[in-house]
């Protein structure tokens, strides 16, 4: 099911629309994990006179040809020329753009993978301050997108006018999306988190249990391999991170215990754990009253907002033999209500803090 109404993201919409109202064309970077709603957000702000290009993993020449076809929808016969490189294509687009428009390059990392010099080409155009169009680059690889604009060694460092990282949608919006009451919303959010695409998939089933069985626990379910797909977006080697997630999903939550089950020293898993925390798939919890600087005291758990991503590790992993033999079964998703309460309390206290 595709939702008819645009849900949340008002802050991101206002930032982007505000940028478009500035005098000069803007360079905007939007990123976030897969299925978080980046493309939906972009399409919400683009008009029929703008250019939207969704890149694929083909070679550079084919991508230029496809991009030229997208441009030809607003500039007739733009695709009748074979462009030898990206600089020539972008300069021609700039020259023939009749008015200030928006050009969006979705899945930008795929374009860079086929042409490593593309960021330098864009840097040259931005530094020349001759662009007539607003440029948006967007991508699902969080580490790559951050590197393009936040790493001082990269050509695009310091050039973005807006950098927007999309986070999971808060729990209160799942009521609107799925048409459920507040109590049921907590149960649903415990499984699907704040990922709008998961909400759309869930809406196709009559109840939560059926959706879990069909989407996650069924070996042919569309989300059955979701953790691996997400990890591959940002990590070259997913074996060690998958192992760690599986161990945490089976109940281990201390660094030493995780390392022991993985057959490694604690120092050997600190780096992959750090990457998982950076990506938002694992978080460190410190018991009340403990010193946060003492890392060994902290508990590690799957990031609750990403429960659906990691549900096969949290719930299905211990039951894989039964799932593989088609005897469906799953354990309870032990999703604590504390994170939701903390977020809701923080929202409620915000006006009070402002008055103080």
C-alpha positions as CSV (number, residue, x, y, z in Angstrom):
1,X,0.0,0.0,0.0
2,X,1.2,3.5,-0.8
3,X,0.0,6.1,1.6
4,X,-2.1,9.0,0.0
5,X,-1.0,11.6,2.5
6,X,2.6,12.8,3.2
7,X,3.5,11.9,6.8
8,X,5.7,14.0,9.1
9,X,9.0,15.5,7.7
10,X,7.7,19.0,8.0
11,X,11.0,20.3,9.4
12,X,12.9,18.9,6.4
13,X,10.3,20.2,4.0
14,X,10.6,23.7,5.5
15,X,14.4,23.7,5.3
16,X,14.4,22.6,1.7
17,X,11.6,25.1,0.6
18,X,13.4,27.8,2.6
19,X,16.6,27.1,0.7
20,X,14.8,27.3,-2.6
21,X,13.6,30.8,-1.7
22,X,17.2,32.1,-1.4
23,X,18.5,34.4,-4.1
24,X,21.2,32.0,-5.5
25,X,20.8,28.3,-6.5
26,X,21.4,25.9,-3.6
27,X,23.4,22.7,-3.1
28,X,21.4,20.3,-0.8
29,X,22.5,16.9,0.5
30,X,19.9,14.4,1.8
31,X,20.8,11.1,3.2
32,X,19.5,8.3,5.4
33,X,19.2,4.6,5.6
34,X,17.3,2.7,2.9
35,X,13.4,2.9,3.1
36,X,13.5,5.9,5.4
37,X,11.5,8.0,2.9
38,X,14.2,10.1,1.0
39,X,12.7,9.7,-2.4
40,X,9.2,10.4,-1.1
41,X,10.4,13.6,0.5
42,X,12.1,14.7,-2.7
43,X,9.1,14.0,-4.9
44,X,7.0,16.0,-2.5
45,X,9.0,19.1,-3.3
46,X,9.7,18.7,-7.0
47,X,7.5,20.1,-9.6
48,X,6.9,18.9,-13.2
49,X,9.5,21.4,-14.4
50,X,12.2,19.8,-12.3
51,X,14.6,17.0,-13.1
52,X,14.6,13.8,-11.0
53,X,17.2,11.1,-11.8
54,X,17.3,7.8,-10.0
55,X,20.7,6.3,-10.7
56,X,21.4,2.6,-11.1
57,X,24.5,0.5,-11.0
58,X,25.3,0.5,-14.7
59,X,28.4,2.1,-16.2
60,X,29.1,5.8,-16.6
61,X,28.1,6.1,-20.3
62,X,24.7,4.5,-19.7
63,X,24.0,6.7,-16.6
64,X,24.7,9.8,-18.7
65,X,22.4,8.6,-21.4
66,X,19.6,7.9,-18.9
67,X,20.2,11.2,-17.2
68,X,19.9,13.0,-20.5
69,X,16.6,11.2,-21.1
70,X,15.3,12.5,-17.8
71,X,16.3,16.0,-18.7
72,X,14.6,15.7,-22.1
73,X,11.3,15.7,-20.3
74,X,11.7,19.4,-19.6
75,X,14.3,20.3,-22.4
76,X,13.1,18.8,-25.7
77,X,15.7,16.8,-27.7
78,X,18.3,17.1,-24.9
79,X,19.0,13.4,-25.2
80,X,19.7,13.5,-29.0
81,X,23.4,14.3,-28.3
82,X,26.0,11.9,-26.9
83,X,27.8,13.6,-24.1
84,X,31.5,12.5,-23.6
85,X,31.7,13.3,-19.9
86,X,29.7,14.6,-17.0
87,X,31.2,18.1,-17.1
88,X,30.0,18.6,-20.7
89,X,26.5,17.3,-19.9
90,X,26.1,19.5,-16.8
91,X,27.4,22.6,-18.5
92,X,25.0,22.0,-21.4
93,X,22.1,21.5,-18.9
94,X,23.2,24.8,-17.2
95,X,23.3,26.6,-20.6
96,X,19.9,25.4,-21.8
97,X,18.0,25.7,-18.5
98,X,15.2,28.2,-19.3
99,X,14.6,29.1,-15.7
100,X,15.8,28.3,-12.2
101,X,14.9,24.7,-11.7
102,X,15.8,21.8,-9.4
103,X,18.0,18.8,-10.4
104,X,18.0,15.8,-8.1
105,X,20.5,13.0,-8.4
106,X,19.1,10.1,-6.3
107,X,21.4,7.2,-5.2
108,X,24.4,9.5,-5.9
109,X,26.9,6.9,-4.6
110,X,26.1,4.7,-7.6
111,X,27.1,7.5,-9.9
112,X,30.4,8.1,-8.1
113,X,31.1,4.4,-8.1
114,X,31.0,4.4,-11.9
115,X,32.8,7.8,-12.2
116,X,35.0,8.7,-9.3
117,X,35.7,12.2,-10.7
118,X,32.0,13.3,-10.6
119,X,32.3,15.0,-7.1
120,X,35.3,17.1,-8.5
121,X,33.2,18.1,-11.6
122,X,30.4,19.2,-9.3
123,X,32.9,21.1,-7.1
124,X,34.2,23.0,-10.1
125,X,30.7,24.0,-11.1
126,X,29.7,25.1,-7.6
127,X,32.9,27.0,-7.0
128,X,32.4,28.8,-10.3
129,X,29.0,30.1,-9.0
130,X,27.5,29.9,-12.5
131,X,24.9,27.3,-11.9
132,X,21.3,28.3,-12.8
133,X,19.7,25.3,-11.1
134,X,19.4,24.0,-7.5
135,X,21.2,20.7,-7.1
136,X,20.1,17.9,-4.7
137,X,22.2,14.8,-4.2
138,X,20.7,11.9,-2.3
139,X,21.8,8.5,-1.2
140,X,21.2,5.5,1.1
141,X,24.8,4.7,2.0
142,X,25.2,6.7,5.1
143,X,28.9,6.5,5.4
144,X,29.5,7.4,1.8
145,X,27.1,10.3,1.8
146,X,28.7,11.7,5.0
147,X,32.1,11.2,3.5
148,X,31.3,13.2,0.4
149,X,30.3,16.4,2.3
150,X,31.8,16.0,5.8
151,X,35.3,14.7,5.1
152,X,37.7,17.6,4.5
153,X,39.6,15.5,2.1
154,X,36.7,15.2,-0.3
155,X,36.0,17.7,-3.1
156,X,32.4,18.6,-1.9
157,X,33.5,19.3,1.7
158,X,32.1,22.6,2.9
159,X,30.0,23.3,-0.2
160,X,26.6,22.2,0.8
161,X,24.0,24.8,1.8
162,X,21.8,22.3,3.6
163,X,22.7,18.8,4.9
164,X,19.6,16.8,5.9
165,X,19.9,13.4,7.6
166,X,16.5,11.7,7.7
167,X,15.8,9.9,11.0
168,X,13.0,7.4,11.8
169,X,9.5,9.0,12.1
170,X,8.3,9.4,15.7
171,X,5.8,6.9,17.1
172,X,2.8,9.2,17.2
173,X,2.6,9.3,13.4
174,X,2.1,5.5,13.1
175,X,-1.5,6.1,14.4
176,X,-2.2,8.2,11.4
177,X,-0.5,5.9,9.0
178,X,-2.1,2.6,10.1
179,X,-5.3,4.0,11.6
180,X,-4.7,2.5,15.0
181,X,-5.1,3.7,18.6
182,X,-2.3,4.7,20.9
183,X,-2.0,1.4,22.6
184,X,-1.8,-0.6,19.4
185,X,0.6,2.0,18.0
186,X,3.2,1.0,20.6
187,X,2.9,-2.7,19.6
188,X,3.2,-1.8,15.9
189,X,6.1,0.6,16.5
190,X,7.9,-2.0,18.5
191,X,8.1,-4.1,15.3
192,X,8.3,-1.7,12.4
193,X,10.0,1.2,14.0
194,X,9.8,4.6,12.4
195,X,10.5,3.4,8.8
196,X,7.6,4.6,6.6
197,X,8.2,1.9,3.9
198,X,7.7,-0.8,6.6
199,X,4.4,0.9,7.6
200,X,3.2,0.7,4.0
201,X,4.1,-3.0,3.8
202,X,2.4,-3.7,7.1
203,X,-0.8,-1.9,5.9
204,X,-1.3,-4.7,3.3
205,X,-2.1,-7.3,6.1
206,X,-5.1,-7.6,8.4
207,X,-3.1,-7.9,11.6
208,X,0.3,-7.5,13.1
209,X,1.0,-11.3,13.6
210,X,0.2,-12.0,9.9
211,X,2.4,-9.2,8.8
212,X,5.3,-10.5,10.9
213,X,4.9,-14.1,9.5
214,X,4.6,-13.0,5.9
215,X,7.1,-10.2,5.7
216,X,9.8,-11.2,8.1
217,X,9.7,-14.8,9.2
218,X,8.8,-16.3,5.9
219,X,12.1,-17.1,4.1
220,X,10.6,-15.5,1.0
221,X,9.3,-12.5,2.8
222,X,10.3,-9.1,1.4
223,X,12.0,-8.2,4.7
224,X,13.6,-11.6,5.5
225,X,17.0,-10.5,4.2
226,X,16.6,-6.9,5.1
227,X,19.5,-6.8,7.6
228,X,22.0,-8.0,5.1
229,X,20.8,-5.5,2.5
230,X,21.2,-2.7,4.9
231,X,24.6,-3.7,6.1
232,X,25.8,-4.1,2.5
233,X,24.9,-0.5,1.9
234,X,27.6,0.7,4.3
235,X,30.0,-2.1,5.0
236,X,32.3,-4.2,2.8
237,X,32.5,-7.1,5.2
238,X,29.1,-8.0,6.7
239,X,30.1,-11.4,8.3
240,X,31.4,-10.0,11.5
241,X,28.7,-7.3,12.0
242,X,26.0,-9.9,11.2
243,X,27.6,-12.2,13.8
244,X,27.5,-9.5,16.4
245,X,23.9,-8.6,15.7
246,X,22.9,-12.3,15.9
247,X,24.7,-12.6,19.3
248,X,23.0,-9.5,20.7
249,X,19.7,-10.8,19.3
250,X,20.1,-14.0,21.2
251,X,20.5,-12.2,24.5
252,X,24.1,-11.1,25.0
253,X,24.4,-7.5,25.9
254,X,27.9,-6.9,27.4
255,X,31.1,-6.4,25.4
256,X,32.9,-9.3,27.1
257,X,30.0,-11.7,26.6
258,X,29.6,-10.8,23.0
259,X,33.3,-11.2,22.3
260,X,33.3,-14.6,24.1
261,X,30.4,-15.9,22.0
262,X,32.1,-14.6,18.8
263,X,35.3,-16.4,19.8
264,X,37.3,-13.1,19.8
265,X,38.9,-10.7,22.1
266,X,36.9,-7.6,23.2
267,X,39.3,-5.3,21.4
268,X,38.6,-7.2,18.1
269,X,34.9,-6.4,18.1
270,X,35.2,-2.8,19.3
271,X,35.6,-1.4,15.7
272,X,32.6,-3.3,14.1
273,X,30.5,-2.4,17.2
274,X,31.4,1.2,16.7
275,X,30.3,1.1,13.1
276,X,27.0,-0.4,14.1
277,X,26.5,2.3,16.7
278,X,27.4,5.0,14.2
279,X,24.9,3.6,11.7
280,X,22.2,3.5,14.4
281,X,21.7,-0.3,14.4
282,X,23.1,-0.8,17.9
283,X,23.2,1.5,20.9
284,X,24.9,1.5,24.2
285,X,22.7,1.7,27.3
286,X,24.2,2.7,30.7
287,X,22.4,1.6,33.8
288,X,21.1,4.4,35.9
289,X,23.7,5.7,38.4
290,X,26.6,4.2,36.5
291,X,29.5,6.3,35.1
292,X,28.9,6.7,31.4
293,X,32.7,6.9,30.8
294,X,33.1,3.3,32.0
295,X,32.4,1.6,28.7
296,X,32.5,-1.9,30.2
297,X,29.5,-1.1,32.4
298,X,27.2,-0.3,29.4
299,X,24.7,-2.7,27.9
300,X,24.4,-3.1,24.2
301,X,21.1,-3.6,22.5
302,X,19.6,-3.3,19.1
303,X,18.6,0.2,18.3
304,X,14.9,0.1,19.1
305,X,14.0,2.5,16.3
306,X,15.3,-0.1,14.0
307,X,13.6,-3.1,15.5
308,X,12.1,-4.1,12.2
309,X,15.5,-4.1,10.5
310,X,17.0,-6.3,13.2
311,X,13.9,-8.3,14.0
312,X,15.3,-11.5,12.3
313,X,18.2,-11.2,14.7
314,X,16.1,-10.3,17.8
315,X,13.2,-12.7,17.3
316,X,13.6,-15.1,14.3
317,X,17.2,-16.1,14.8
318,X,16.6,-18.5,17.7
319,X,13.8,-20.1,15.7
320,X,15.5,-20.5,12.3
321,X,15.3,-24.3,12.3
322,X,11.6,-24.2,12.7
323,X,11.3,-21.5,10.1
324,X,13.4,-23.4,7.6
325,X,11.2,-26.5,8.1
326,X,8.1,-24.3,7.5
327,X,7.0,-24.7,11.1
328,X,6.5,-21.1,11.7
329,X,7.2,-19.7,15.1
330,X,8.7,-16.6,16.7
331,X,9.4,-15.3,20.1
332,X,8.2,-12.0,21.5
333,X,9.9,-8.8,20.4
334,X,11.1,-7.6,23.8
335,X,10.8,-3.9,22.9
336,X,11.0,-1.8,26.1
337,X,8.6,1.1,26.3
338,X,11.2,3.4,27.9
339,X,12.6,4.8,24.6
340,X,9.2,5.8,23.5
341,X,8.4,7.3,26.9
342,X,11.7,9.3,26.8
343,X,11.0,10.7,23.4
344,X,7.4,11.6,24.2
345,X,8.4,13.2,27.5
346,X,11.1,15.2,25.8
347,X,8.5,16.5,23.3
348,X,6.1,17.4,26.1
349,X,8.8,19.2,28.1
350,X,10.1,21.2,25.2
351,X,7.6,24.1,25.6
352,X,8.3,24.2,29.3
353,X,12.0,24.5,28.7
354,X,11.4,27.3,26.2
355,X,9.4,29.3,28.8
356,X,12.1,28.9,31.4
